[in-house]
Amino acid sequence: MSNWRRRLDQGLNLKPDEGPAVIAGLALFYLLFTGYFMLRPVRETMGVAGGVDNLQWLFTGTFVVTLICLPLFGWLASRVKRRRILPWTYAFFASNLLLFAVLFARDPDDIWQARAFYIWLSVFNLLAISLAWSVLADLFSSEQGKRLFGLLAAGASLGGLTGPVLGTLLVAPLGHAGLLVLACLLLLGSIGATLYLQHWRDRHPLPAMSEHPASKPLGGNPFAGASAVLRSPYLLGIALFVVLLASVSTFLYFEQARIVSETFADRTRQIQVFGLIDSVVQALAILTQVFITGRLARRLGVGVLLVAVPLVMAAGFLWLAVAPVFAVFVVVMVVRRAGEYALVRPGREMLFTVLPAEDKYKAKNFIDTVVYRGGDALSGWVKRALDVMGDHPQLAMLIGAAIALGWAVTGGWLGRRQRGLEERN
């Protein structure tokens, strides 16, 4: 048994006593992403139901709500103990899910209710996931992040694989309201996994935690995250990277809505298509995260994780410009999303492990929510303007290729800066 465990630890890049923490981190992401991806096909269907030509309004509404949430989260992060930020935030989101469940049970076809849920889930998605990664960046060292973040992200991909299957199987017997109640229970379970992870770190403290213990509030003001980004070239670089990532995602998202609505008219069929794409993406991401991501980061540095997918996406946009059909779109979308989950997201989170605790929560939250949704809203209107002016999706794909190249250049610069900050610390 000991030989088997030693070989498993070596295969997964684990050091002694890290096993319980990895299991807790995997559970945190698995439960969070299972609930989110169970509801994601519902959100996409509601977005299509509101009209493909109105998607830019939903993106703008999401950005406005994100701006409203920023000072509220900043106030919470400044006032409560650091270890309570995630449990309190997730408990609030769980109560929101129960409220939407009641509303859907009473009137499942209300279009404004559907739009409100679309915006809410879009805000919840970024804030909840960003906060989970903030906790991990706070609890793990930079060296541990390189070894373990890819593996921990596999929990997210496994949840992303389970969620669409559950949504597809349970949407008929439970309805939308039942799915929301189940997602609420999963979110509460992720709080339990976080509490265990924090308890593990209490028993295995990092040297830096003696100066900034998790039992104390971060302090500062609710807008400290925004001001920190404006003062730091490194954080500004991460913000630019996120804007370019959001722009690439938005251009593809609009193509997804257009191509799927033209190819599949039935709502149930649309949910099944979205769910199938999610399942394939997560399966590919898991294999990459478990066997490739950590080894690439340790041997070649964080930069390679941030550059590979943007370069592939530049080629994918050019392919879509030449052949804008459903089959080509599926290949490009699957590669983009699997690569983002397996390489870009873990690499992006590794960038924060070399920063102070306050930046890991406040600046990171500002970048992951306001900056990301701002990029969404801006690129959504740009994409819509291109479609209205000339109805030439090929032009949008060529612009997407140029954005992807800029994304790759930014990723390479961030990788070099992260290495320099890590050596300095």
DRENZAMAR-362569 format. One record per residue (C-alpha): z, y, x; residue number from 1; residue in three letters. Coordinates in nm, 4 decimals, decimal comma. Layout:
! residues N
<rec <Z Y X> NUM ALA> ...
This chain:
! residues 425
<rec <0,0000 0,0000 0,0000> 1 MET> <rec <0,0863 0,2434 0,2805> 2 SER> <rec <-0,2487 0,1769 0,4523> 3 ASN> <rec <-0,4302 0,2347 0,1230> 4 TRP> <rec <-0,2492 0,5638 0,0654> 5 ARG> <rec <-0,3125 0,6784 0,4217> 6 ARG> <rec <-0,6849 0,6105 0,3870> 7 ARG> <rec <-0,6926 0,7913 0,0531> 8 LEU> <rec <-0,5139 1,0935 0,1997> 9 ASP> <rec <-0,7559 1,1001 0,4917> 10 GLN> <rec <-1,0543 1,0721 0,2601> 11 GLY> <rec <-0,9279 1,3626 0,0485> 12 LEU> <rec <-0,8070 1,5768 0,3446> 13 ASN> <rec <-0,4439 1,5563 0,2325> 14 LEU> <rec <-0,1407 1,6036 0,4551> 15 LYS> <rec <0,2044 1,4484 0,3950> 16 PRO> <rec <0,3871 1,5780 0,0848> 17 ASP> <rec <0,0755 1,7483 -0,0559> 18 GLU> <rec <-0,0052 1,4701 -0,3023> 19 GLY> <rec <0,2250 1,5908 -0,5864> 20 PRO> <rec <0,0946 1,9467 -0,5532> 21 ALA> <rec <-0,2660 1,8298 -0,5684> 22 VAL> <rec <-0,1947 1,6215 -0,8788> 23 ILE> <rec <-0,0276 1,9198 -1,0475> 24 ALA> <rec <-0,3173 2,1496 -0,9516> 25 GLY> <rec <-0,5695 1,8981 -1,0814> 26 LEU> <rec <-0,3759 1,8713 -1,4088> 27 ALA> <rec <-0,3601 2,2515 -1,4418> 28 LEU> <rec <-0,7363 2,2868 -1,4155> 29 PHE> <rec <-0,8168 1,9706 -1,6101> 30 TYR> <rec <-0,6172 2,0748 -1,9166> 31 LEU> <rec <-0,7339 2,4374 -1,9013> 32 LEU> <rec <-1,1018 2,3523 -1,8664> 33 PHE> <rec <-1,0973 2,0668 -2,1161> 34 THR> <rec <-0,9799 2,3086 -2,3823> 35 GLY> <rec <-1,2239 2,5815 -2,2807> 36 TYR> <rec <-1,5302 2,3596 -2,2557> 37 PHE> <rec <-1,4425 2,1920 -2,5834> 38 MET> <rec <-1,4795 2,5361 -2,7446> 39 LEU> <rec <-1,7669 2,6678 -2,5324> 40 ARG> <rec <-2,0489 2,5049 -2,7341> 41 PRO> <rec <-1,8931 2,6564 -3,0463> 42 VAL> <rec <-1,9001 2,9985 -2,8815> 43 ARG> <rec <-2,2638 2,9596 -2,7757> 44 GLU> <rec <-2,3647 2,8602 -3,1285> 45 THR> <rec <-2,1827 3,1614 -3,2707> 46 MET> <rec <-2,3635 3,3847 -3,0227> 47 GLY> <rec <-2,7017 3,2477 -3,1308> 48 VAL> <rec <-2,6015 3,2780 -3,4995> 49 ALA> <rec <-2,5430 3,6497 -3,4509> 50 GLY> <rec <-2,9010 3,6900 -3,3287> 51 GLY> <rec <-3,0438 3,6540 -2,9801> 52 VAL> <rec <-3,1448 4,0220 -2,9890> 53 ASP> <rec <-2,7788 4,1193 -3,0387> 54 ASN> <rec <-2,6318 3,9344 -2,7400> 55 LEU> <rec <-2,6145 4,2515 -2,5317> 56 GLN> <rec <-2,3769 4,3964 -2,7932> 57 TRP> <rec <-2,1470 4,0964 -2,7599> 58 LEU> <rec <-2,1525 4,1381 -2,3815> 59 PHE> <rec <-2,0687 4,5082 -2,4191> 60 THR> <rec <-1,7898 4,4287 -2,6660> 61 GLY> <rec <-1,6487 4,1771 -2,4216> 62 THR> <rec <-1,6480 4,4394 -2,1458> 63 PHE> <rec <-1,4664 4,6926 -2,3676> 64 VAL> <rec <-1,1987 4,4405 -2,4666> 65 VAL> <rec <-1,1602 4,3460 -2,0997> 66 THR> <rec <-1,0951 4,7121 -2,0138> 67 LEU> <rec <-0,8244 4,7205 -2,2798> 68 ILE> <rec <-0,6627 4,4041 -2,1430> 69 CYS> <rec <-0,6535 4,5242 -1,7802> 70 LEU> <rec <-0,3566 4,7658 -1,8066> 71 PRO> <rec <-0,1700 4,5211 -2,0308> 72 LEU> <rec <-0,1983 4,2438 -1,7735> 73 PHE> <rec <-0,1218 4,4904 -1,4932> 74 GLY> <rec <0,1971 4,5964 -1,6703> 75 TRP> <rec <0,3038 4,2328 -1,7144> 76 LEU> <rec <0,2280 4,1471 -1,3498> 77 ALA> <rec <0,4278 4,4493 -1,2306> 78 SER> <rec <0,7367 4,3891 -1,4435> 79 ARG> <rec <0,8030 4,0141 -1,4710> 80 VAL> <rec <0,8846 3,7614 -1,2019> 81 LYS> <rec <0,5680 3,6439 -1,0271> 82 ARG> <rec <0,6264 3,2818 -1,1247> 83 ARG> <rec <0,6338 3,3819 -1,4952> 84 ARG> <rec <0,3027 3,5695 -1,5068> 85 ILE> <rec <0,0919 3,2628 -1,5884> 86 LEU> <rec <0,3305 3,0929 -1,8368> 87 PRO> <rec <0,3767 3,4119 -2,0396> 88 TRP> <rec <0,0042 3,4952 -2,0402> 89 THR> <rec <-0,1003 3,1439 -2,1409> 90 TYR> <rec <0,1632 3,1328 -2,4169> 91 ALA> <rec <0,0139 3,4529 -2,5608> 92 PHE> <rec <-0,3352 3,3017 -2,5530> 93 PHE> <rec <-0,2054 2,9876 -2,7245> 94 ALA> <rec <-0,0758 3,1993 -3,0135> 95 SER> <rec <-0,4215 3,3619 -3,0384> 96 ASN> <rec <-0,5840 3,0209 -3,0710> 97 LEU> <rec <-0,3552 2,9307 -3,3588> 98 LEU> <rec <-0,4426 3,2578 -3,5329> 99 LEU> <rec <-0,8172 3,1927 -3,5009> 100 PHE> <rec <-0,7620 2,8383 -3,6290> 101 ALA> <rec <-0,6088 2,9779 -3,9475> 102 VAL> <rec <-0,8945 3,2271 -3,9903> 103 LEU> <rec <-1,1640 2,9616 -3,9410> 104 PHE> <rec <-0,9920 2,7270 -4,1847> 105 ALA> <rec <-0,9990 2,9990 -4,4528> 106 ARG> <rec <-1,3565 3,1262 -4,3964> 107 ASP> <rec <-1,5617 2,9337 -4,1359> 108 PRO> <rec <-1,8889 3,1236 -4,2009> 109 ASP> <rec <-1,7754 3,4843 -4,1557> 110 ASP> <rec <-2,0137 3,6372 -3,8989> 111 ILE> <rec <-1,7733 3,9093 -3,7775> 112 TRP> <rec <-1,5015 3,6520 -3,7339> 113 GLN> <rec <-1,7453 3,4479 -3,5258> 114 ALA> <rec <-1,8314 3,7499 -3,3129> 115 ARG> <rec <-1,4625 3,8267 -3,2591> 116 ALA> <rec <-1,4042 3,4720 -3,1403> 117 PHE> <rec <-1,7066 3,4927 -2,9077> 118 TYR> <rec <-1,5618 3,8042 -2,7436> 119 ILE> <rec <-1,2080 3,6633 -2,7336> 120 TRP> <rec <-1,3122 3,3364 -2,5694> 121 LEU> <rec <-1,5221 3,5264 -2,3149> 122 SER> <rec <-1,2210 3,7393 -2,2173> 123 VAL> <rec <-0,9854 3,4407 -2,2202> 124 PHE> <rec <-1,2238 3,2420 -2,0002> 125 ASN> <rec <-1,2213 3,4875 -1,7118> 126 LEU> <rec <-0,8581 3,5956 -1,7331> 127 LEU> <rec <-0,7099 3,2459 -1,7701> 128 ALA> <rec <-0,9208 3,0949 -1,4915> 129 ILE> <rec <-0,8670 3,3933 -1,2608> 130 SER> <rec <-0,4914 3,3690 -1,3150> 131 LEU> <rec <-0,4870 2,9959 -1,2376> 132 ALA> <rec <-0,6666 3,0612 -0,9081> 133 TRP> <rec <-0,4281 3,3513 -0,8343> 134 SER> <rec <-0,1367 3,1095 -0,8564> 135 VAL> <rec <-0,3089 2,8653 -0,6195> 136 LEU> <rec <-0,4022 3,1402 -0,3714> 137 ALA> <rec <-0,0371 3,2479 -0,3830> 138 ASP> <rec <0,1101 2,8995 -0,3386> 139 LEU> <rec <-0,1299 2,7589 -0,0744> 140 PHE> <rec <-0,2027 2,8877 0,2740> 141 SER> <rec <-0,5524 2,9774 0,3934> 142 SER> <rec <-0,5743 2,6497 0,5881> 143 GLU> <rec <-0,4678 2,4499 0,2829> 144 GLN> <rec <-0,7161 2,6397 0,0692> 145 GLY> <rec <-1,0083 2,5313 0,2856> 146 LYS> <rec <-0,9015 2,1682 0,2609> 147 ARG> <rec <-0,7832 2,1531 -0,0976> 148 LEU> <rec <-0,9527 2,4151 -0,3158> 149 PHE> <rec <-1,2698 2,2133 -0,3520> 150 GLY> <rec <-1,0664 1,9080 -0,4525> 151 LEU> <rec <-0,8562 2,1094 -0,6979> 152 LEU> <rec <-1,1732 2,2550 -0,8482> 153 ALA> <rec <-1,2715 1,8958 -0,9295> 154 ALA> <rec <-0,9988 1,9051 -1,1940> 155 GLY> <rec <-1,1852 2,1944 -1,3550> 156 ALA> <rec <-1,5128 2,0028 -1,3422> 157 SER> <rec <-1,3520 1,6894 -1,4839> 158 LEU> <rec <-1,2135 1,9004 -1,7667> 159 GLY> <rec <-1,5567 2,0541 -1,8084> 160 GLY> <rec <-1,6955 1,7015 -1,8384> 161 LEU> <rec <-1,4347 1,5883 -2,0914> 162 THR> <rec <-1,4348 1,9047 -2,3022> 163 GLY> <rec <-1,7976 1,8962 -2,4247> 164 PRO> <rec <-1,7658 1,5258 -2,5088> 165 VAL> <rec <-1,4510 1,5917 -2,7128> 166 LEU> <rec <-1,6129 1,8892 -2,8819> 167 GLY> <rec <-1,9231 1,6893 -2,9745> 168 THR> <rec <-1,7201 1,3960 -3,1096> 169 LEU> <rec <-1,4476 1,5928 -3,2894> 170 LEU> <rec <-1,6307 1,8956 -3,4342> 171 VAL> <rec <-1,7375 1,6996 -3,7428> 172 ALA> <rec <-1,4007 1,5382 -3,8353> 173 PRO> <rec <-1,1746 1,8266 -3,7239> 174 LEU> <rec <-1,3935 2,1303 -3,7760> 175 GLY> <rec <-1,3698 2,4460 -3,5687> 176 HIS> <rec <-1,0077 2,5074 -3,6721> 177 ALA> <rec <-0,8987 2,1618 -3,5573> 178 GLY> <rec <-1,0677 2,2086 -3,2191> 179 LEU> <rec <-0,8774 2,5334 -3,1688> 180 LEU> <rec <-0,5427 2,3675 -3,2425> 181 VAL> <rec <-0,6201 2,0908 -2,9910> 182 LEU> <rec <-0,7219 2,3508 -2,7307> 183 ALA> <rec <-0,3880 2,5271 -2,7898> 184 CYS> <rec <-0,1972 2,2079 -2,7088> 185 LEU> <rec <-0,3999 2,1574 -2,3895> 186 LEU> <rec <-0,3274 2,5151 -2,2819> 187 LEU> <rec <0,0451 2,4584 -2,3267> 188 LEU> <rec <0,0130 2,1460 -2,1109> 189 GLY> <rec <-0,1403 2,3542 -1,8316> 190 SER> <rec <0,1727 2,5712 -1,8348> 191 ILE> <rec <0,3797 2,2596 -1,7658> 192 GLY> <rec <0,1574 2,1660 -1,4704> 193 ALA> <rec <0,1994 2,5169 -1,3263> 194 THR> <rec <0,5767 2,5018 -1,3531> 195 LEU> <rec <0,5793 2,1719 -1,1623> 196 TYR> <rec <0,3506 2,3168 -0,8934> 197 LEU> <rec <0,5827 2,6121 -0,8477> 198 GLN> <rec <0,8811 2,3772 -0,8222> 199 HIS> <rec <0,6978 2,1829 -0,5490> 200 TRP> <rec <0,6388 2,5007 -0,3502> 201 ARG> <rec <1,0077 2,5902 -0,3839> 202 ASP> <rec <1,0860 2,2654 -0,2021> 203 ARG> <rec <0,8136 2,3256 0,0617> 204 HIS> <rec <0,8124 2,7061 0,1138> 205 PRO> <rec <0,5551 2,8927 0,3192> 206 LEU> <rec <0,6850 3,1348 0,5872> 207 PRO> <rec <0,5367 3,4374 0,4062> 208 ALA> <rec <0,7280 3,3573 0,0879> 209 MET> <rec <1,0586 3,4571 0,2441> 210 SER> <rec <0,9302 3,8178 0,2528> 211 GLU> <rec <0,7711 3,8106 -0,0959> 212 HIS> <rec <0,9549 3,5502 -0,3065> 213 PRO> <rec <0,7981 3,4412 -0,6364> 214 ALA> <rec <1,1292 3,5055 -0,8120> 215 SER> <rec <1,0728 3,8824 -0,7872> 216 LYS> <rec <0,8189 4,1038 -0,9701> 217 PRO> <rec <0,5179 4,2347 -0,7808> 218 LEU> <rec <0,6101 4,5945 -0,8655> 219 GLY> <rec <0,3598 4,8778 -0,8463> 220 GLY> <rec <0,1671 5,0236 -1,1399> 221 ASN> <rec <-0,0643 4,8544 -1,3947> 222 PRO> <rec <-0,3774 5,0027 -1,2299> 223 PHE> <rec <-0,2909 4,8995 -0,8732> 224 ALA> <rec <-0,5613 4,6338 -0,8726> 225 GLY> <rec <-0,8403 4,8856 -0,9302> 226 ALA> <rec <-0,7098 5,1280 -0,6683> 227 SER> <rec <-0,6697 4,8472 -0,4144> 228 ALA> <rec <-1,0343 4,7471 -0,4588> 229 VAL> <rec <-1,1535 5,1045 -0,4109> 230 LEU> <rec <-0,9552 5,1363 -0,0846> 231 ARG> <rec <-1,0635 4,8080 0,0779> 232 SER> <rec <-1,4166 4,7358 0,2079> 233 PRO> <rec <-1,3309 4,3647 0,1942> 234 TYR> <rec <-1,2313 4,3796 -0,1730> 235 LEU> <rec <-1,5318 4,5997 -0,2500> 236 LEU> <rec <-1,7484 4,3316 -0,0917> 237 GLY> <rec <-1,5920 4,0679 -0,3159> 238 ILE> <rec <-1,6501 4,2967 -0,6154> 239 ALA> <rec <-2,0182 4,3375 -0,5221> 240 LEU> <rec <-2,0479 3,9612 -0,4780> 241 PHE> <rec <-1,9058 3,9104 -0,8283> 242 VAL> <rec <-2,1388 4,1724 -0,9817> 243 VAL> <rec <-2,4429 4,0014 -0,8294> 244 LEU> <rec <-2,3128 3,6608 -0,9413> 245 LEU> <rec <-2,2627 3,7949 -1,2958> 246 ALA> <rec <-2,6112 3,9474 -1,2946> 247 SER> <rec <-2,7740 3,6187 -1,1953> 248 VAL> <rec <-2,5694 3,4354 -1,4586> 249 SER> <rec <-2,6573 3,6899 -1,7288> 250 THR> <rec <-3,0305 3,6767 -1,6609> 251 PHE> <rec <-3,0192 3,2982 -1,6942> 252 LEU> <rec <-2,7916 3,3171 -1,9980> 253 TYR> <rec <-3,0394 3,5324 -2,1881> 254 PHE> <rec <-3,3191 3,2930 -2,0965> 255 GLU> <rec <-3,0990 3,0074 -2,2192> 256 GLN> <rec <-3,0472 3,1753 -2,5574> 257 ALA> <rec <-3,4187 3,2527 -2,5927> 258 ARG> <rec <-3,5514 2,9118 -2,4857> 259 ILE> <rec <-3,2919 2,7061 -2,6776> 260 VAL> <rec <-3,3370 2,9087 -2,9985> 261 SER> <rec <-3,7137 2,8613 -2,9737> 262 GLU> <rec <-3,6904 2,4888 -2,8929> 263 THR> <rec <-3,4081 2,3792 -3,1290> 264 PHE> <rec <-3,3686 2,5464 -3,4687> 265 ALA> <rec <-3,0772 2,3350 -3,5982> 266 ASP> <rec <-2,7209 2,4512 -3,5127> 267 ARG> <rec <-2,5856 2,1013 -3,4679> 268 THR> <rec <-2,8695 2,0188 -3,2303> 269 ARG> <rec <-2,8004 2,3360 -3,0328> 270 GLN> <rec <-2,4335 2,2375 -2,9885> 271 ILE> <rec <-2,5411 1,8919 -2,8698> 272 GLN> <rec <-2,7863 2,0426 -2,6183> 273 VAL> <rec <-2,5255 2,2845 -2,4813> 274 PHE> <rec <-2,2746 2,0007 -2,4600> 275 GLY> <rec <-2,5178 1,7717 -2,2759> 276 LEU> <rec <-2,5984 2,0415 -2,0194> 277 ILE> <rec <-2,2259 2,0991 -1,9634> 278 ASP> <rec <-2,1671 1,7258 -1,9105> 279 SER> <rec <-2,4416 1,6889 -1,6491> 280 VAL> <rec <-2,3245 2,0022 -1,4661> 281 VAL> <rec <-1,9658 1,8852 -1,4414> 282 GLN> <rec <-2,0575 1,5345 -1,3234> 283 ALA> <rec <-2,2620 1,6761 -1,0341> 284 LEU> <rec <-1,9925 1,9312 -0,9534> 285 ALA> <rec <-1,7174 1,6675 -0,9301> 286 ILE> <rec <-1,9072 1,4602 -0,6742> 287 LEU> <rec <-1,9713 1,7688 -0,4613> 288 THR> <rec <-1,6160 1,9013 -0,4880> 289 GLN> <rec <-1,4479 1,5745 -0,3928> 290 VAL> <rec <-1,6720 1,4712 -0,1042> 291 PHE> <rec <-1,8507 1,7803 0,0292> 292 ILE> <rec <-1,6864 2,1195 -0,0408> 293 THR> <rec <-1,3734 2,0834 0,1739> 294 GLY> <rec <-1,5616 1,9370 0,4679> 295 ARG> <rec <-1,8209 2,2160 0,4600> 296 LEU> <rec <-1,5512 2,4839 0,4505> 297 ALA> <rec <-1,3543 2,3359 0,7415> 298 ARG> <rec <-1,6543 2,2706 0,9660> 299 ARG> <rec <-1,8888 2,5598 0,8835> 300 LEU> <rec <-1,6564 2,8193 0,7298> 301 GLY> <rec <-1,6297 2,9811 0,3884> 302 VAL> <rec <-1,9590 3,1686 0,4324> 303 GLY> <rec <-2,1749 2,8601 0,3834> 304 VAL> <rec <-2,0186 2,8049 0,0399> 305 LEU> <rec <-2,1081 3,1609 -0,0591> 306 LEU> <rec <-2,4679 3,1621 0,0676> 307 VAL> <rec <-2,6160 2,8227 -0,0247> 308 ALA> <rec <-2,6311 2,8631 -0,4046> 309 VAL> <rec <-2,7712 3,2205 -0,4031> 310 PRO> <rec <-3,0597 3,1096 -0,1806> 311 LEU> <rec <-3,1347 2,8147 -0,4088> 312 VAL> <rec <-3,1204 3,0447 -0,7115> 313 MET> <rec <-3,3753 3,2827 -0,5595> 314 ALA> <rec <-3,6153 2,9894 -0,5423> 315 ALA> <rec <-3,5188 2,8838 -0,8961> 316 GLY> <rec <-3,6007 3,2250 -1,0426> 317 PHE> <rec <-3,9426 3,2155 -0,8794> 318 LEU> <rec <-3,9993 2,8699 -1,0294> 319 TRP> <rec <-3,9065 2,9998 -1,3766> 320 LEU> <rec <-4,1421 3,2935 -1,3329> 321 ALA> <rec <-4,4282 3,0478 -1,2786> 322 VAL> <rec <-4,3184 2,7858 -1,5353> 323 ALA> <rec <-4,0861 2,9327 -1,8046> 324 PRO> <rec <-4,0373 2,6106 -2,0030> 325 VAL> <rec <-3,7266 2,4254 -2,1247> 326 PHE> <rec <-3,7422 2,1418 -1,8684> 327 ALA> <rec <-3,7600 2,3815 -1,5714> 328 VAL> <rec <-3,4858 2,5976 -1,7180> 329 PHE> <rec <-3,2525 2,2972 -1,7528> 330 VAL> <rec <-3,3017 2,2030 -1,3858> 331 VAL> <rec <-3,2354 2,5592 -1,2654> 332 VAL> <rec <-2,9341 2,6063 -1,4932> 333 MET> <rec <-2,7773 2,2742 -1,3947> 334 VAL> <rec <-2,8212 2,3455 -1,0224> 335 VAL> <rec <-2,6854 2,6984 -1,0581> 336 ARG> <rec <-2,3762 2,6041 -1,2552> 337 ARG> <rec <-2,2959 2,2880 -1,0589> 338 ALA> <rec <-2,3336 2,4817 -0,7347> 339 GLY> <rec <-2,1177 2,7655 -0,8624> 340 GLU> <rec <-1,8358 2,5320 -0,9654> 341 TYR> <rec <-1,8527 2,3150 -0,6543> 342 ALA> <rec <-1,9288 2,5706 -0,3814> 343 LEU> <rec <-1,9257 2,9356 -0,4903> 344 VAL> <rec <-1,6041 2,9330 -0,6940> 345 ARG> <rec <-1,3867 2,7517 -0,4375> 346 PRO> <rec <-1,5359 2,9670 -0,1605> 347 GLY> <rec <-1,4702 3,2838 -0,3571> 348 ARG> <rec <-1,1080 3,1851 -0,4140> 349 GLU> <rec <-1,0609 3,1088 -0,0424> 350 MET> <rec <-1,1396 3,4751 0,0243> 351 LEU> <rec <-0,8105 3,5747 -0,1427> 352 PHE> <rec <-0,5813 3,3431 0,0560> 353 THR> <rec <-0,5726 3,5939 0,3459> 354 VAL> <rec <-0,4584 3,8863 0,1240> 355 LEU> <rec <-0,1103 4,0140 0,0218> 356 PRO> <rec <0,0525 3,8731 -0,2935> 357 ALA> <rec <-0,0124 4,1833 -0,5062> 358 GLU> <rec <-0,3852 4,1739 -0,4294> 359 ASP> <rec <-0,3966 3,8026 -0,5180> 360 LYS> <rec <-0,2942 3,8896 -0,8734> 361 TYR> <rec <-0,3859 4,2491 -0,9531> 362 LYS> <rec <-0,6957 4,3170 -0,7423> 363 ALA> <rec <-0,8247 3,9660 -0,8062> 364 LYS> <rec <-0,7734 4,0030 -1,1808> 365 ASN> <rec <-0,9545 4,3375 -1,1803> 366 PHE> <rec <-1,2508 4,1870 -0,9950> 367 ILE> <rec <-1,2644 3,8659 -1,1972> 368 ASP> <rec <-1,2458 4,0385 -1,5350> 369 THR> <rec <-1,3453 4,4061 -1,5416> 370 VAL> <rec <-1,5946 4,3921 -1,2553> 371 VAL> <rec <-1,7409 4,0608 -1,3735> 372 TYR> <rec <-1,7777 4,1690 -1,7365> 373 ARG> <rec <-1,9097 4,5074 -1,6269> 374 GLY> <rec <-2,1814 4,3263 -1,4353> 375 GLY> <rec <-2,2445 4,1158 -1,7451> 376 ASP> <rec <-2,2803 4,4179 -1,9711> 377 ALA> <rec <-2,5025 4,6143 -1,7317> 378 LEU> <rec <-2,7348 4,3254 -1,6506> 379 SER> <rec <-2,7472 4,2304 -2,0204> 380 GLY> <rec <-2,8852 4,5705 -2,1151> 381 TRP> <rec <-3,1262 4,5699 -1,8187> 382 VAL> <rec <-3,2562 4,2265 -1,9214> 383 LYS> <rec <-3,2898 4,3392 -2,2839> 384 ARG> <rec <-3,4747 4,6567 -2,1799> 385 ALA> <rec <-3,7228 4,4522 -1,9773> 386 LEU> <rec <-3,7860 4,2246 -2,2744> 387 ASP> <rec <-3,8364 4,5171 -2,5139> 388 VAL> <rec <-4,0620 4,7191 -2,2840> 389 MET> <rec <-4,3086 4,4505 -2,1977> 390 GLY> <rec <-4,1977 4,1159 -2,3361> 391 ASP> <rec <-4,2555 3,9767 -1,9851> 392 HIS> <rec <-3,9809 3,7267 -1,8965> 393 PRO> <rec <-4,1598 3,6663 -1,5650> 394 GLN> <rec <-4,0684 4,0196 -1,4523> 395 LEU> <rec <-3,7027 3,9528 -1,5301> 396 ALA> <rec <-3,7178 3,6323 -1,3258> 397 MET> <rec <-3,8667 3,8148 -1,0253> 398 LEU> <rec <-3,5890 4,0745 -1,0449> 399 ILE> <rec <-3,3407 3,7876 -1,0695> 400 GLY> <rec <-3,4798 3,6423 -0,7459> 401 ALA> <rec <-3,4278 3,9746 -0,5669> 402 ALA> <rec <-3,0700 3,9956 -0,6973> 403 ILE> <rec <-3,0030 3,6410 -0,5759> 404 ALA> <rec <-3,1163 3,7335 -0,2243> 405 LEU> <rec <-2,8782 4,0301 -0,2221> 406 GLY> <rec <-2,6069 3,7938 -0,3458> 407 TRP> <rec <-2,6691 3,5656 -0,0464> 408 ALA> <rec <-2,6492 3,8524 0,2046> 409 VAL> <rec <-2,3189 3,9702 0,0562> 410 THR> <rec <-2,1776 3,6170 0,0678> 411 GLY> <rec <-2,2619 3,5832 0,4360> 412 GLY> <rec <-2,0861 3,9122 0,5187> 413 TRP> <rec <-1,7740 3,8106 0,3248> 414 LEU> <rec <-1,7583 3,4773 0,5062> 415 GLY> <rec <-1,7513 3,6545 0,8423> 416 ARG> <rec <-1,4835 3,9028 0,7275> 417 ARG> <rec <-1,2639 3,6236 0,5879> 418 GLN> <rec <-1,2756 3,4397 0,9180> 419 ARG> <rec <-1,1728 3,7573 1,1013> 420 GLY> <rec <-0,8788 3,8228 0,8669> 421 LEU> <rec <-0,7653 3,4613 0,8950> 422 GLU> <rec <-0,7612 3,4785 1,2747> 423 GLU> <rec <-0,5719 3,8102 1,2628> 424 ARG> <rec <-0,3038 3,6643 1,0347> 425 ASN> 
